Amino acid sequence: MRSTDTVVIGSGFGGLAAAKQLAKSDVETVLISATPEHLFQPLLYQVATGVLAAEEIAPPVAEVLSDKETVSVVEGRVTALDADAKVVTYQGATGVEQIAYQSLIVAAGASQGYFGHDEWADRTFSLKTLDDAVTLRAHLLDCFTAPADDETAHTFVVVGGGATGVEVAGQIRELGARYFTDAPAKVYLVEGAGDVLPVYGGRLSKFTRKTLGKAGVDILTDTFVTDIDGDAVTVRSADGTERVLKAQTVVWSAGVKATPLAAVVAEATGCDTDRAGRLLINPDLTVGGRADVFAIGDMTSLNNYPGQSPVAMQQGRHAADTIRGAVSRGTRFKYLDKGSMAVVNRHNAVVDAPFGLKLTGFLGWLAWLGVHLFYLVGFRNRVGAVVSWFRSFAGKARPGFADVLATIDDGSGVTRGPAPTETDELQESVA
């Protein structure tokens, strides 16, 4: 059995930050990743709507950590944890493998939650993985190139008015307004709270609502989904009024729950969980009664910290600093809130920054652009993203759609694209 000083489970923002921090003290580390790539999850919606190509937000994990001599990467899915024996079991390419450790950091992220209606997973599109984005992208292109009189194909329902929901709704509407103008999209944004971006509130939420409304998004707040059946989405407003929206596309971004690994960790360590299955971790990020097991990121719950990448990254560094002795054991984690931001549509974003600084419109969009360029991993990815953003936002290209334009198969074995009268224009716009 292989052994190492520290095992990190997960290659998201938290896991990557932890591995990099451990490398500063040459701590021998094995990072177990369920996928070969590090996913820049906040930009998944841009892959789904053709702004970016998939590889621009998903560099190989091994490549990202190639300069960290004490960190090795293995691909596999963790299936068991023996906390007493300090052994992690995972399913790799060649079968079941085990690794013994001295310290463990679990950063396995979260999955989509459906508020008790797990059957809706098969009737909706989510945006948690790269495969999710690629699948939605192909579906959107299929819908937009459907006959113009197919209203159901050109109607889209986005559930959840948080950052992801706002960004998806804005970009889908923009597809209809700027790229597929023969059949402009009808987009509904459904949110249970009283306004979009409810965690922002105030003028940022008002700006977002006004901007989306002006762009043509139909915003339904104080409204809940009660049923999804085929192409019919039933929603109920606060006054009890029900309405059926006919749409081939339902994008779900309304809730999260812990991955199955959280339950494995909870059972192995005696850690309690919340209603969403997230680990109720200790203030120092340890789990249950174990001083050698840390859990971070979206799979955890602590002090109502938001499920955002800055939290996971700071937690990853704190756990790593504890292991490498840069901070004392038992030191409480303190989150430094650097603010939040979301794109509304082309050249419009909202930023809720520290010290009460709030930006909207083009200034907010420039701030969003700078922050995301800074955090994109790898020089090559930054260059690719800049080129794609310029072509999409300054011009009328959608580079991501070029990957699927020639490979949409109608089941007969013959690839098809848009109607002949639209082909030349569409090829030019997506390329």
C-alpha positions as CSV (number, residue, x, y, z in Angstrom):
1,M,0.0,0.0,0.0
2,R,1.2,3.4,-0.9
3,S,1.7,5.9,1.9
4,T,2.2,9.7,2.1
5,D,2.2,12.5,4.5
6,T,-1.0,14.2,3.3
7,V,-3.8,13.2,1.0
8,V,-6.0,15.8,-0.6
9,I,-9.3,14.7,-2.1
10,G,-10.6,16.9,-4.8
11,S,-9.1,19.1,-7.5
12,G,-11.4,22.1,-7.3
13,F,-10.4,25.5,-5.9
14,G,-10.0,24.3,-2.3
15,G,-8.1,21.1,-3.1
16,L,-5.7,22.9,-5.5
17,A,-5.1,25.7,-3.0
18,A,-4.3,23.2,-0.3
19,A,-1.9,21.2,-2.4
20,K,0.0,24.4,-3.5
21,Q,0.3,25.6,0.1
22,L,1.6,22.2,1.3
23,A,4.2,22.3,-1.4
24,K,5.7,25.5,0.2
25,S,7.0,23.3,3.0
26,D,7.8,20.3,0.8
27,V,5.0,18.2,2.5
28,E,4.7,15.0,0.5
29,T,1.2,15.1,-0.8
30,V,-1.1,12.9,-3.0
31,L,-4.0,14.7,-4.6
32,I,-6.8,12.4,-5.7
33,S,-9.0,13.9,-8.4
34,A,-12.2,12.3,-9.8
35,T,-11.5,14.0,-13.1
36,P,-8.3,14.7,-15.1
37,E,-8.9,18.5,-15.1
38,H,-9.2,21.3,-12.7
39,L,-12.5,22.9,-13.4
40,F,-13.0,26.7,-13.2
41,Q,-16.6,26.2,-12.3
42,P,-17.7,29.9,-12.2
43,L,-17.3,30.0,-16.0
44,L,-19.3,26.8,-16.8
45,Y,-22.2,28.9,-18.0
46,Q,-19.9,30.5,-20.6
47,V,-19.0,27.0,-22.0
48,A,-22.7,26.1,-22.0
49,T,-23.6,29.2,-24.0
50,G,-20.7,29.0,-26.5
51,V,-18.6,32.0,-25.2
52,L,-15.7,29.8,-24.2
53,A,-14.4,26.4,-25.4
54,A,-14.3,23.7,-22.7
55,E,-10.5,23.4,-22.6
56,E,-10.2,27.1,-21.7
57,I,-11.6,26.6,-18.2
58,A,-10.3,23.0,-17.6
59,P,-6.5,22.6,-17.6
60,P,-5.2,19.2,-16.6
61,V,-4.6,19.0,-12.8
62,A,-1.2,17.3,-13.3
63,E,-0.1,20.2,-15.6
64,V,-1.3,22.8,-13.1
65,L,0.8,21.2,-10.3
66,S,3.7,20.1,-12.5
67,D,6.1,22.4,-10.8
68,K,5.3,21.1,-7.3
69,E,7.8,18.4,-6.8
70,T,6.3,17.1,-3.6
71,V,2.8,16.8,-5.0
72,S,1.6,13.9,-7.1
73,V,-1.8,13.6,-8.8
74,V,-3.8,10.4,-9.2
75,E,-7.1,10.0,-10.9
76,G,-9.8,8.1,-9.1
77,R,-13.0,8.3,-7.1
78,V,-12.8,7.8,-3.3
79,T,-15.1,5.1,-2.1
80,A,-14.1,4.5,1.6
81,L,-12.3,6.1,4.5
82,D,-10.9,4.3,7.5
83,A,-10.1,7.2,9.8
84,D,-8.7,5.1,12.6
85,A,-6.3,3.3,10.3
86,K,-5.7,6.5,8.3
87,V,-6.4,4.8,5.0
88,V,-8.2,6.1,1.9
89,T,-9.7,3.7,-0.6
90,Y,-10.3,4.8,-4.2
91,Q,-11.3,3.4,-7.5
92,G,-8.7,4.1,-10.1
93,A,-8.1,3.2,-13.7
94,T,-6.5,-0.1,-12.8
95,G,-8.8,-1.0,-10.0
96,V,-9.2,-0.4,-6.3
97,E,-6.2,1.3,-4.7
98,Q,-5.4,2.4,-1.1
99,I,-3.2,5.2,0.3
100,A,-2.2,5.6,3.9
101,Y,-1.8,9.1,5.2
102,Q,-0.9,11.2,8.3
103,S,-3.2,14.0,7.4
104,L,-6.3,14.2,5.2
105,I,-8.0,17.2,3.5
106,V,-11.4,16.5,1.9
107,A,-12.5,19.0,-0.7
108,A,-14.9,17.0,-2.8
109,G,-17.4,19.9,-3.6
110,A,-21.2,19.6,-3.9
111,S,-23.8,18.3,-6.3
112,Q,-27.1,19.7,-7.5
113,G,-30.0,19.7,-5.0
114,Y,-33.6,19.5,-6.0
115,F,-35.4,20.1,-2.7
116,G,-36.7,16.6,-2.4
117,H,-37.6,16.2,-6.1
118,D,-34.6,14.2,-7.2
119,E,-36.7,13.0,-10.2
120,W,-36.3,16.4,-11.7
121,A,-32.6,15.7,-12.3
122,D,-33.5,13.7,-15.4
123,R,-35.8,16.5,-16.6
124,T,-33.5,19.5,-16.2
125,F,-30.0,20.7,-17.0
126,S,-27.5,21.5,-14.2
127,L,-24.1,23.2,-14.3
128,K,-21.8,21.4,-11.9
129,T,-19.4,19.6,-14.2
130,L,-17.8,20.1,-17.6
131,D,-20.0,17.3,-19.0
132,D,-23.0,19.3,-17.8
133,A,-21.9,22.4,-19.7
134,V,-21.0,20.5,-22.9
135,T,-24.4,18.7,-22.8
136,L,-26.3,21.9,-22.3
137,R,-24.3,23.7,-25.1
138,A,-25.3,21.0,-27.7
139,H,-28.9,21.2,-26.5
140,L,-29.0,25.0,-26.8
141,L,-27.7,24.9,-30.3
142,D,-30.2,22.3,-31.2
143,C,-33.0,24.4,-29.8
144,F,-31.9,27.6,-31.5
145,T,-31.6,25.9,-34.8
146,A,-35.1,24.4,-34.6
147,P,-37.8,25.8,-36.8
148,A,-38.7,29.3,-35.9
149,D,-42.4,28.4,-35.2
150,D,-41.4,25.8,-32.6
151,E,-42.2,28.0,-29.6
152,T,-41.4,25.3,-27.1
153,A,-37.9,24.8,-28.5
154,H,-37.3,28.5,-28.3
155,T,-38.5,28.9,-24.7
156,F,-36.1,28.5,-21.8
157,V,-36.8,28.3,-18.1
158,V,-33.9,29.0,-15.6
159,V,-34.7,28.1,-12.0
160,G,-32.8,30.0,-9.4
161,G,-32.1,33.7,-9.4
162,G,-28.6,33.5,-7.8
163,A,-25.4,34.3,-9.7
164,T,-25.5,31.2,-11.9
165,G,-29.2,31.6,-12.8
166,V,-28.8,35.3,-13.6
167,E,-25.7,34.6,-15.8
168,V,-27.3,31.7,-17.7
169,A,-30.6,33.6,-18.3
170,G,-28.7,36.7,-19.5
171,Q,-26.6,34.7,-21.9
172,I,-29.4,32.6,-23.3
173,R,-31.4,35.8,-24.0
174,E,-28.4,37.3,-25.6
175,L,-28.1,34.3,-27.9
176,G,-31.6,35.0,-29.1
177,A,-31.0,38.7,-29.5
178,R,-27.6,38.8,-31.2
179,Y,-26.8,35.4,-32.7
180,F,-30.0,33.6,-33.6
181,T,-32.2,36.5,-34.5
182,D,-34.7,34.7,-36.6
183,A,-36.2,33.2,-33.5
184,P,-35.4,35.3,-30.4
185,A,-35.4,33.3,-27.2
186,K,-38.2,33.6,-24.6
187,V,-36.5,33.3,-21.3
188,Y,-38.1,32.9,-17.9
189,L,-36.0,33.3,-14.7
190,V,-37.8,31.7,-11.7
191,E,-36.8,32.7,-8.1
192,G,-38.4,31.8,-4.8
193,A,-37.1,34.9,-3.0
194,G,-38.5,38.4,-3.6
195,D,-35.7,39.5,-6.0
196,V,-32.9,38.2,-8.1
197,L,-29.5,37.9,-6.5
198,P,-31.1,38.0,-3.1
199,V,-27.8,37.7,-1.2
200,Y,-26.7,41.0,-2.8
201,G,-29.9,42.9,-2.3
202,G,-30.4,46.7,-2.6
203,R,-29.4,48.5,-5.7
204,L,-27.4,45.6,-7.1
205,S,-30.5,43.4,-7.2
206,K,-32.5,46.2,-8.6
207,F,-29.9,46.9,-11.3
208,T,-29.8,43.2,-12.2
209,R,-33.6,43.0,-12.5
210,K,-33.9,46.1,-14.5
211,T,-31.1,45.1,-16.9
212,L,-32.4,41.6,-17.5
213,G,-35.9,42.9,-17.9
214,K,-34.8,45.4,-20.5
215,A,-33.0,42.6,-22.3
216,G,-36.3,40.7,-22.5
217,V,-35.9,38.1,-19.6
218,D,-39.3,37.5,-17.9
219,I,-38.5,37.5,-14.2
220,L,-40.8,35.6,-11.9
221,T,-39.9,36.2,-8.2
222,D,-41.7,34.9,-5.2
223,T,-42.4,32.0,-7.4
224,F,-41.6,28.3,-6.9
225,V,-41.5,25.3,-9.3
226,T,-44.1,22.7,-8.2
227,D,-43.8,20.2,-11.1
228,I,-41.7,19.4,-14.2
229,D,-43.2,17.0,-16.6
230,G,-41.9,16.7,-20.1
231,D,-42.0,20.1,-21.7
232,A,-44.3,21.5,-19.0
233,V,-43.0,23.5,-16.0
234,T,-45.6,24.3,-13.4
235,V,-44.8,27.3,-11.2
236,R,-46.8,28.8,-8.3
237,S,-46.6,32.4,-7.2
238,A,-46.8,33.7,-3.6
239,D,-50.6,34.3,-3.9
240,G,-51.1,30.7,-5.0
241,T,-51.6,31.3,-8.7
242,E,-50.3,28.5,-10.8
243,R,-48.9,28.8,-14.3
244,V,-47.6,26.3,-16.8
245,L,-44.6,27.3,-18.9
246,K,-44.0,25.2,-22.0
247,A,-40.3,24.8,-22.6
248,Q,-37.9,22.2,-23.9
249,T,-35.1,23.6,-21.7
250,V,-35.1,23.9,-18.0
251,V,-31.8,24.9,-16.4
252,W,-31.7,24.1,-12.7
253,S,-29.5,26.3,-10.4
254,A,-31.6,26.5,-7.3
255,G,-29.9,24.4,-4.7
256,V,-27.0,22.3,-3.7
257,K,-26.4,19.2,-1.6
258,A,-23.3,17.4,-0.5
259,T,-21.7,14.7,-2.6
260,P,-22.0,11.1,-1.5
261,L,-18.4,11.3,-0.1
262,A,-19.6,13.6,2.6
263,A,-21.7,10.7,4.1
264,V,-18.7,8.4,3.9
265,V,-16.6,11.0,5.8
266,A,-19.3,11.6,8.3
267,E,-19.7,7.9,9.2
268,A,-15.9,7.4,9.4
269,T,-15.3,10.4,11.7
270,G,-18.6,10.8,13.6
271,C,-19.2,14.2,12.1
272,D,-22.7,15.6,12.1
273,T,-24.3,16.8,8.8
274,D,-27.0,19.3,8.0
275,R,-30.2,18.8,6.0
276,A,-28.3,19.0,2.7
277,G,-25.8,16.4,3.9
278,R,-23.0,18.9,4.3
279,L,-20.4,18.3,7.0
280,L,-20.8,20.4,10.1
281,I,-17.1,21.0,10.6
282,N,-15.3,22.4,13.6
283,P,-14.1,26.1,13.6
284,D,-10.5,24.9,12.8
285,L,-11.9,23.0,9.8
286,T,-11.4,19.6,11.3
287,V,-14.1,16.9,11.2
288,G,-15.8,15.3,14.1
289,G,-13.3,14.3,16.8
290,R,-10.4,13.9,14.4
291,A,-7.5,16.4,14.5
292,D,-6.0,14.8,11.4
293,V,-9.0,15.1,9.1
294,F,-10.0,18.4,7.5
295,A,-13.0,19.2,5.3
296,I,-13.4,22.3,3.2
297,G,-15.5,24.0,0.6
298,D,-19.0,23.3,-0.6
299,M,-19.3,20.0,1.1
300,T,-19.1,21.7,4.5
301,S,-21.1,24.1,6.6
302,L,-19.5,26.7,8.9
303,N,-20.7,30.1,10.0
304,N,-23.0,30.4,7.0
305,Y,-20.1,31.0,4.7
306,P,-21.2,31.2,1.1
307,G,-20.5,28.3,-1.3
308,Q,-18.0,30.2,-3.3
309,S,-14.5,29.6,-4.5
310,P,-12.8,32.3,-2.3
311,V,-14.1,30.4,0.8
312,A,-12.8,27.1,-0.4
313,M,-9.4,28.5,-1.4
314,Q,-8.9,30.3,1.9
315,Q,-10.0,27.1,3.8
316,G,-7.6,25.0,1.7
317,R,-4.7,27.2,2.6
318,H,-5.7,27.3,6.3
319,A,-5.9,23.5,6.5
320,A,-2.6,23.2,4.7
321,D,-1.0,25.8,7.0
322,T,-2.1,23.8,10.0
323,I,-0.6,20.6,8.7
324,R,2.7,22.2,7.8
325,G,2.9,24.0,11.1
326,A,2.5,27.6,9.8
327,V,-0.4,28.0,12.2
328,S,-1.0,26.2,15.5
329,R,-3.3,23.2,15.8
330,G,-6.8,24.2,16.7
331,T,-6.6,27.7,15.2
332,R,-10.0,28.9,14.1
333,F,-10.5,29.6,10.5
334,K,-11.3,33.3,9.7
335,Y,-12.8,34.1,6.3
336,L,-11.7,37.3,4.6
337,D,-14.7,38.4,2.5
338,K,-13.3,39.8,-0.8
339,G,-16.7,40.4,-2.2
340,S,-18.9,38.8,-4.8
341,M,-19.7,39.5,-8.5
342,A,-22.0,38.3,-11.3
343,V,-22.3,39.0,-15.0
344,V,-25.8,40.2,-16.0
345,N,-25.2,40.3,-19.7
346,R,-22.8,41.7,-22.3
347,H,-20.8,44.5,-20.7
348,N,-23.0,44.5,-17.6
349,A,-22.0,43.1,-14.2
350,V,-22.6,43.7,-10.5
351,V,-19.9,43.7,-7.9
352,D,-20.3,43.7,-4.2
353,A,-16.8,44.6,-3.0
354,P,-15.4,45.1,0.5
355,F,-15.7,48.5,2.3
356,G,-19.2,49.0,0.9
357,L,-17.9,49.4,-2.7
358,K,-20.6,48.5,-5.2
359,L,-20.2,48.5,-8.9
360,T,-22.7,48.1,-11.7
361,G,-22.8,48.2,-15.5
362,F,-19.6,48.5,-17.5
363,L,-17.3,49.2,-14.6
364,G,-18.6,46.1,-12.8
365,W,-18.0,44.1,-16.0
366,L,-14.4,45.4,-16.2
367,A,-13.8,44.4,-12.6
368,W,-15.3,41.0,-13.2
369,L,-13.1,40.5,-16.2
370,G,-9.9,41.4,-14.3
371,V,-10.7,39.1,-11.4
372,H,-11.5,36.2,-13.5
373,L,-8.4,36.6,-15.6
374,F,-6.3,36.7,-12.5
375,Y,-7.8,33.5,-11.2
376,L,-7.8,31.5,-14.4
377,V,-5.1,28.8,-14.0
378,G,-2.3,28.9,-16.5
379,F,-1.1,31.4,-19.0
380,R,-2.4,29.5,-22.0
381,N,-5.9,29.5,-20.5
382,R,-5.8,33.2,-19.9
383,V,-4.8,33.9,-23.5
384,G,-7.5,31.6,-24.9
385,A,-10.2,33.2,-22.7
386,V,-9.2,36.7,-23.6
387,V,-9.4,35.9,-27.3
388,S,-12.8,34.2,-26.9
389,W,-14.2,37.0,-24.7
390,F,-13.1,39.6,-27.3
391,R,-14.7,37.7,-30.1
392,S,-17.9,37.1,-28.2
393,F,-18.4,40.4,-26.4
394,A,-16.8,42.9,-28.8
395,G,-17.8,40.9,-31.9
396,K,-20.5,38.5,-32.7
397,A,-18.7,35.1,-32.4
398,R,-19.5,32.2,-30.2
399,P,-16.4,30.1,-30.4
400,G,-17.7,27.3,-28.2
401,F,-20.5,26.4,-30.6
402,A,-18.0,25.6,-33.4
403,D,-17.1,22.4,-31.5
404,V,-20.6,21.0,-31.8
405,L,-22.0,22.7,-34.9
406,A,-21.0,19.8,-37.2
407,T,-21.7,17.0,-34.8
408,I,-25.4,17.3,-33.8
409,D,-26.8,14.0,-34.9
410,D,-30.5,13.5,-35.4
411,G,-30.3,9.8,-34.8
412,S,-30.2,8.8,-38.5
413,G,-26.4,8.8,-38.6
414,V,-26.4,12.0,-40.7
415,T,-25.0,15.1,-39.0
416,R,-27.0,18.2,-39.4
417,G,-26.6,21.9,-38.8
418,P,-29.1,24.8,-39.1
419,A,-31.5,25.2,-41.9
420,P,-29.7,25.8,-45.3
421,T,-30.7,29.4,-45.4
422,E,-29.0,30.1,-42.0
423,T,-25.9,28.0,-42.4
424,D,-23.5,30.5,-43.7
425,E,-24.5,33.2,-41.2
426,L,-24.4,30.8,-38.3
427,Q,-21.0,29.4,-39.3
428,E,-19.6,32.9,-39.4
429,S,-21.1,33.9,-36.0
430,V,-20.0,30.9,-34.0
431,A,-16.5,30.8,-35.5
